[in-house]
Amino acid sequence: MKTNDHNWAHLHTWNEILSQGEVWKTVLDMLRRSTAVERIVSTGGDRREWLFVGCGTSFYLAEAAALSWTLLTNLPARAIPASEILLFPGLLSAAGGQRQAVLISRSGRTSEAVRAAKVLSQELHFATLGITCAKNSVLEQICSESIVLSAADEHSTVMTRSFTSMLLCLQFLAAKHAEKLQFIERLQAMADDFAPRIRTIAAEVEAFVRKKMFDDYVFLGQGPFHGIAREAALKVMEMSCSYSQVFHTLEFRHGPKAMVTPATCLTFFLSETAGKEEAEVLSEMKELGGATIAICNRVQEAIRQTSDLVLEMNIKSDELALLAPYTVPCQLMGFFTGLRKGLNPDEPKNLTRVVILD
């Protein structure tokens, strides 16, 4: 099925979602040639703990990046919202050259991220690395090092390709730090495999959205996929003003499943590490009457039988390289659900492209 996109081809959000595979190729090529990446890796070897900081989408990115960092480097890493650093700085302690802070902001102008960068560098004496998509930003000026992914910048308010591209950047950096060059090759292979499939995935998501609307959207993921689930819930909320929630997959059994009805749409991010256990929860939620979506790399027949929609990536790559492509179907879910509700995804209600505080 081919998506009929003539009615929304003019929308920035649509075109930026579709561009992701090609943009990822450009970003990865830039990172391969970046002297900043080489410098960051060479100077950051003695930093035992990495702190990933962001706001909103960038915080969910930070969460996925922190877990990716630990899994790739075997070093401790954690994510924290920029607001926590500003309101509760006692949660962190100065540690000289032993800690690296990564500040994530598409625009490099988000007030809380900029202020957190100042606190981390000037008061807590962290080494700071800014990850942005905008050249010559305030964040770039404050941080001791920066990586700017200008090819991933966007016109739209809602972050799509900037999220996935900055996540790939941080996974690339982790692999370089850990000298896992084969993982970098697999990121490139993933981008090559995924680029020609985006329109097919879009058609599948659009067809599903046309069939039925839901009162409640739930997104479920474990491990590094939990940050992706949080971002997915936010995309549906931002673009369609729908009620959405997020949980760790197996935690959904412990109380939240009480809310499942035929008006509940549950999206499962099925990992390869814990796929068996996650699929069991999917089956249970189907039995309770919920509509189920399975996002997976390779589908098993049992999953197909218990899912209302299966989005199979079929990518020959490491599990962590699936985080970016797994995010795209939910960007599309938010986009098409918003259109069906008569909303303009380029002009989300109550939102601005950058949060600037007085």
C-alpha positions as CSV (number, residue, x, y, z in Angstrom):
1,M,0.0,0.0,0.0
2,K,1.4,3.4,-1.0
3,T,0.6,6.4,1.2
4,N,-1.3,9.1,-0.6
5,D,0.5,12.1,0.8
6,H,-0.6,14.8,-1.6
7,N,-2.8,16.4,1.0
8,W,0.1,16.9,3.4
9,A,3.2,17.1,1.3
10,H,3.6,20.7,2.2
11,L,3.8,20.0,5.9
12,H,7.3,20.3,7.4
13,T,6.6,17.6,10.0
14,W,5.7,15.0,7.3
15,N,8.7,15.8,5.1
16,E,11.1,15.7,8.1
17,I,9.8,12.3,9.3
18,L,10.2,10.9,5.8
19,S,13.7,12.3,5.4
20,Q,15.2,10.4,8.4
21,G,16.9,7.5,6.7
22,E,18.8,9.8,4.3
23,V,19.5,12.3,7.1
24,W,21.0,9.5,9.2
25,K,23.4,8.6,6.4
26,T,24.5,12.2,6.2
27,V,24.9,12.5,10.0
28,L,26.9,9.3,10.3
29,D,29.2,10.4,7.4
30,M,29.8,13.7,9.1
31,L,30.6,12.0,12.4
32,R,33.1,9.7,10.7
33,R,35.0,12.8,9.5
34,S,34.6,14.9,12.6
35,T,37.7,16.1,14.3
36,A,35.5,17.1,17.3
37,V,34.5,13.4,17.7
38,E,38.1,12.3,17.7
39,R,39.0,15.0,20.2
40,I,36.2,14.2,22.6
41,V,37.1,10.5,22.5
42,S,40.7,11.2,23.1
43,T,40.2,13.6,26.0
44,G,37.3,11.8,27.7
45,G,39.0,8.5,28.4
46,D,39.5,9.2,32.1
47,R,35.9,10.3,32.7
48,R,34.3,7.3,34.4
49,E,30.7,8.6,34.6
50,W,28.7,10.3,31.9
51,L,25.6,12.4,32.7
52,F,23.1,13.0,29.9
53,V,20.9,16.1,30.3
54,G,17.9,17.4,28.3
55,C,14.3,18.8,28.5
56,G,11.2,17.1,27.1
57,T,12.1,15.1,24.0
58,S,15.7,15.8,24.7
59,F,15.4,14.2,28.1
60,Y,13.9,11.1,26.7
61,L,16.7,11.1,24.2
62,A,19.1,11.4,27.2
63,E,17.6,8.4,28.8
64,A,18.0,6.2,25.8
65,A,21.5,7.5,25.2
66,A,22.6,6.9,28.8
67,L,21.5,3.2,28.7
68,S,23.0,2.8,25.2
69,W,26.2,4.3,26.7
70,T,26.4,1.8,29.5
71,L,25.6,-1.2,27.3
72,L,28.2,-0.2,24.7
73,T,31.0,1.0,27.1
74,N,30.3,-0.8,30.3
75,L,30.7,2.5,32.1
76,P,28.1,4.1,34.4
77,A,25.8,6.7,32.9
78,R,22.5,8.3,33.8
79,A,20.0,10.8,32.5
80,I,18.6,13.8,34.4
81,P,16.3,16.6,33.3
82,A,17.9,20.0,33.2
83,S,15.4,21.3,35.6
84,E,16.6,18.9,38.3
85,I,20.1,20.3,38.1
86,L,18.7,23.9,38.5
87,L,16.3,23.1,41.3
88,F,18.1,20.4,43.2
89,P,21.9,20.8,42.4
90,G,22.7,18.9,45.6
91,L,21.7,15.7,43.7
92,L,25.1,16.1,41.9
93,S,28.5,16.6,43.3
94,A,31.6,18.0,41.7
95,A,34.0,15.3,40.6
96,G,36.8,17.1,38.7
97,G,37.8,15.3,35.6
98,Q,36.0,12.1,36.5
99,R,32.6,13.2,35.0
100,Q,31.4,14.3,31.6
101,A,28.0,16.1,31.1
102,V,26.3,15.9,27.8
103,L,23.7,18.7,27.2
104,I,21.2,17.9,24.5
105,S,19.1,20.7,22.8
106,R,18.0,20.8,19.2
107,S,18.1,24.6,19.1
108,G,20.9,25.1,21.6
109,R,18.8,27.9,23.1
110,T,16.4,26.1,25.5
111,S,16.7,28.1,28.7
112,E,16.9,25.3,31.2
113,A,19.5,23.4,29.2
114,V,21.6,26.5,28.8
115,R,21.4,27.3,32.5
116,A,22.1,23.7,33.5
117,A,25.2,23.9,31.3
118,K,26.4,26.9,33.2
119,V,25.8,25.3,36.6
120,L,27.6,22.1,35.5
121,S,30.6,23.8,34.1
122,Q,31.1,26.8,36.3
123,E,29.8,25.5,39.7
124,L,30.2,21.7,39.6
125,H,33.3,21.7,37.3
126,F,32.0,19.0,34.9
127,A,33.4,18.7,31.4
128,T,30.5,19.7,29.2
129,L,29.6,18.5,25.7
130,G,26.8,20.2,23.8
131,I,24.8,18.2,21.2
132,T,22.6,20.4,19.0
133,C,21.3,20.8,15.5
134,A,21.8,24.6,15.2
135,K,25.0,26.4,14.4
136,N,26.5,29.1,16.6
137,S,24.0,28.5,19.5
138,V,24.3,29.7,23.1
139,L,24.9,26.1,24.2
140,E,27.7,25.7,21.8
141,Q,29.4,28.8,23.2
142,I,29.1,27.6,26.8
143,C,30.2,24.0,26.5
144,S,33.8,23.0,26.3
145,E,33.1,20.8,23.3
146,S,30.1,20.6,20.9
147,I,28.8,18.5,18.1
148,V,26.4,20.3,15.7
149,L,24.2,18.1,13.4
150,S,23.0,20.8,11.1
151,A,21.6,18.3,8.6
152,A,19.1,17.1,11.2
153,D,17.7,20.6,12.0
154,E,14.0,21.1,11.5
155,H,11.4,23.8,10.7
156,S,8.7,22.0,12.6
157,T,7.9,22.5,16.3
158,V,7.7,18.8,17.1
159,M,11.1,17.0,17.2
160,T,11.4,14.0,14.8
161,R,14.6,13.6,12.8
162,S,16.5,15.7,15.3
163,F,15.6,13.2,18.1
164,T,16.7,10.1,16.1
165,S,19.8,11.8,14.6
166,M,21.1,13.1,18.0
167,L,20.5,9.6,19.5
168,L,22.5,8.0,16.7
169,C,25.3,10.6,17.3
170,L,25.5,9.6,20.9
171,Q,25.5,5.9,20.1
172,F,28.3,6.6,17.6
173,L,30.3,8.4,20.2
174,A,29.8,5.6,22.7
175,A,31.0,3.0,20.1
176,K,34.0,5.1,19.3
177,H,34.8,5.5,23.0
178,A,34.6,1.7,23.5
179,E,36.5,1.0,20.2
180,K,33.5,-1.0,18.9
181,L,33.9,0.0,15.3
182,Q,31.8,-2.8,14.1
183,F,28.8,-1.2,15.8
184,I,29.4,1.9,13.8
185,E,29.3,-0.1,10.6
186,R,26.0,-1.6,11.7
187,L,24.5,1.8,12.3
188,Q,25.4,2.7,8.8
189,A,23.9,-0.5,7.5
190,M,20.7,0.2,9.5
191,A,20.3,3.6,7.9
192,D,20.9,2.1,4.4
193,D,18.2,-0.6,5.1
194,F,15.7,1.7,6.7
195,A,15.7,4.7,4.3
196,P,13.7,3.0,1.5
197,R,11.1,1.5,3.9
198,I,9.8,4.6,5.6
199,R,6.9,5.2,3.1
200,T,5.8,1.6,3.4
201,I,5.7,1.9,7.2
202,A,3.9,5.2,6.9
203,A,1.2,3.5,4.7
204,E,0.7,0.8,7.3
205,V,0.4,3.2,10.2
206,E,-2.0,5.5,8.2
207,A,-4.3,2.5,7.3
208,F,-4.4,1.5,11.0
209,V,-5.3,5.0,12.1
210,R,-8.1,5.3,9.5
211,K,-9.8,2.2,11.0
212,K,-10.3,3.3,14.6
213,M,-9.6,6.1,17.1
214,F,-8.8,5.4,20.7
215,D,-9.4,7.1,24.0
216,D,-6.1,6.0,25.5
217,Y,-2.6,5.3,24.0
218,V,-0.1,3.3,26.0
219,F,3.5,2.7,25.0
220,L,5.6,-0.1,26.6
221,G,9.3,-0.7,26.5
222,Q,12.1,-2.2,28.6
223,G,15.8,-1.3,29.0
224,P,17.0,1.2,26.3
225,F,13.6,1.0,24.7
226,H,11.9,2.6,27.6
227,G,13.2,6.1,26.6
228,I,11.9,5.4,23.1
229,A,8.5,4.5,24.6
230,R,8.5,7.8,26.5
231,E,9.3,9.7,23.4
232,A,6.5,7.9,21.5
233,A,3.9,8.8,24.0
234,L,5.0,12.4,23.8
235,K,4.8,12.4,20.0
236,V,1.2,11.2,20.1
237,M,0.3,13.7,22.8
238,E,2.0,16.7,21.0
239,M,0.7,16.1,17.5
240,S,-2.8,14.7,18.2
241,C,-3.7,16.0,21.7
242,S,-4.5,12.5,22.7
243,Y,-4.1,11.0,26.2
244,S,-1.0,8.8,26.3
245,Q,0.9,6.9,28.9
246,V,4.2,5.0,29.2
247,F,5.3,2.1,31.4
248,H,8.1,-0.5,31.5
249,T,6.5,-3.4,29.7
250,L,6.4,-6.0,32.5
251,E,5.5,-3.3,35.1
252,F,2.2,-2.8,33.2
253,R,0.9,-6.0,34.8
254,H,1.3,-4.5,38.3
255,G,-1.8,-2.3,38.4
256,P,-2.0,-0.3,35.1
257,K,-3.6,-3.2,33.2
258,A,-6.8,-2.4,35.1
259,M,-7.4,0.4,32.6
260,V,-7.3,-1.7,29.5
261,T,-10.5,-1.7,27.3
262,P,-11.3,-2.0,23.6
263,A,-10.7,1.8,23.5
264,T,-7.0,1.3,24.6
265,C,-4.3,1.1,22.0
266,L,-1.1,-0.5,23.4
267,T,2.2,-0.2,21.5
268,F,4.9,-2.7,22.4
269,F,8.6,-2.1,21.6
270,L,9.7,-5.7,21.5
271,S,13.4,-6.1,22.2
272,E,15.5,-9.1,21.2
273,T,16.9,-9.5,24.7
274,A,13.6,-9.8,26.4
275,G,11.2,-10.5,23.5
276,K,9.7,-13.7,25.0
277,E,8.7,-12.0,28.2
278,E,7.4,-8.9,26.5
279,A,5.4,-10.9,24.0
280,E,3.7,-12.7,26.9
281,V,2.5,-9.3,28.2
282,L,1.3,-8.4,24.7
283,S,-0.8,-11.6,24.6
284,E,-2.3,-10.8,28.0
285,M,-3.3,-7.3,27.0
286,K,-4.9,-8.6,23.8
287,E,-7.0,-11.1,25.9
288,L,-8.1,-8.1,28.0
289,G,-9.6,-6.5,24.9
290,G,-7.0,-3.9,24.1
291,A,-5.8,-3.1,20.6
292,T,-2.1,-4.1,20.2
293,I,0.7,-2.8,18.0
294,A,4.0,-4.7,17.9
295,I,7.1,-2.9,16.8
296,C,9.8,-5.6,16.3
297,N,12.8,-6.4,14.2
298,R,11.7,-9.9,13.2
299,V,8.1,-11.1,13.9
300,Q,7.2,-14.4,15.4
301,E,3.9,-16.1,14.4
302,A,2.6,-15.9,18.0
303,I,3.2,-12.1,17.9
304,R,1.4,-11.8,14.6
305,Q,-1.6,-13.6,15.9
306,T,-2.0,-11.4,19.0
307,S,-1.3,-8.0,17.3
308,D,-3.7,-5.7,15.4
309,L,-0.7,-4.2,13.7
310,V,2.8,-5.5,13.3
311,L,5.6,-3.2,12.1
312,E,8.6,-5.4,11.3
313,M,11.9,-3.6,10.8
314,N,13.8,-6.7,9.5
315,I,17.2,-5.0,9.9
316,K,20.4,-6.9,10.1
317,S,22.0,-5.1,13.0
318,D,22.7,-5.0,16.7
319,E,19.7,-4.4,19.0
320,L,20.8,-1.0,20.1
321,A,20.9,0.1,16.4
322,L,17.1,-0.4,16.4
323,L,16.3,2.5,18.7
324,A,16.1,5.1,16.0
325,P,14.0,3.2,13.5
326,Y,11.7,1.9,16.3
327,T,10.8,5.6,17.0
328,V,9.6,6.4,13.5
329,P,6.2,4.5,13.5
330,C,5.1,6.4,16.6
331,Q,6.0,9.7,15.1
332,L,3.7,8.6,12.2
333,M,1.1,7.5,14.7
334,G,1.0,11.0,16.2
335,F,1.0,12.6,12.8
336,F,-1.9,10.7,11.3
337,T,-3.9,10.7,14.5
338,G,-3.6,14.5,14.6
339,L,-4.7,14.8,11.0
340,R,-7.7,12.6,11.6
341,K,-8.7,14.8,14.5
342,G,-8.5,17.8,12.2
343,L,-5.3,19.2,13.7
344,N,-2.2,20.6,12.0
345,P,0.9,18.8,13.1
346,D,3.0,21.8,12.1
347,E,1.1,23.9,14.6
348,P,0.7,21.8,17.8
349,K,-1.6,23.3,20.4
350,N,0.0,25.4,23.2
351,L,3.6,24.6,22.0
352,T,6.5,26.7,20.8
353,R,9.6,25.4,18.9
354,V,11.9,26.5,21.7
355,V,11.1,27.1,25.4
356,I,12.7,30.4,26.3
357,L,12.2,31.6,29.9
358,D,12.5,35.2,31.1
